Amino acid sequence: MILSQHGNKVNKRLLIMNAVIGDQLSCFSDIHLDDVELVSVKRQKFDTIKDLSINFIKSREVLKLQWDQDLDDSWAIQANLPNSLDTSFRAMLVDLILESGETLGSLVGCKKIGVRIATLRSPMCPLFHVDNIRCRMLITLCGEGTQWISNQDVDWEILLNRNNKDIPIKENADIKQMITGHWSLLKGGAWNDNFNGIVHRSPHDEKDRLILSIDPIFDL
């Protein structure tokens, strides 16, 4: 193994990694399979969430929120969301955070989560990288979805070279993109020693984005 630019161990014995795309919460259990790097699930309220999020973006209001909470703590969500938000949009966010947090907790056994909601007018992470976390539930509410490269398609020499800004992808491989509105659960560099972590970046698109991310928090 070698070290990545984020301090992660890079396993040279790479599996052929797969993404699971579905419309049932039960699909998320596949994240525990060794050859799965991403699970993306379309939820039933997708159209309503999309419409409310588009209306919020059109309002030009900006959200940059981050906090930690217990899984079922709706009061923490209410306390951290601005009172200026549209009532329907606010209620949607509360339900979405509670449901996605509960799903994440049941999968990985955490009792607390870190919540981040952000309006992005430019790429937050323009370069491909690996996050040194166990996993993350990422939901693009509006705008283009996060881009990623399957582990077997990553050119690790480029990725690990801080001075090389080229796209770290092997010849004839494709950059993939997460689906807007889907709940996307991705493995990070701290998932286990057998997986390097999903290599991803923000999309290079001029349109505004609204994202929600949920990270598990484990007691030390």
Helices and strands as residue ranges (DSSP letters): E 2-3, E 9-10, E 18-22, G 25-32, E 36-41, H 46-58, E 64-70, H 74-80, H 87-108, E 112-120, E 135-142, E 147-149, G 151-153, H 156-160, E 176-177, E 183-187, E 199-201, E 209-217
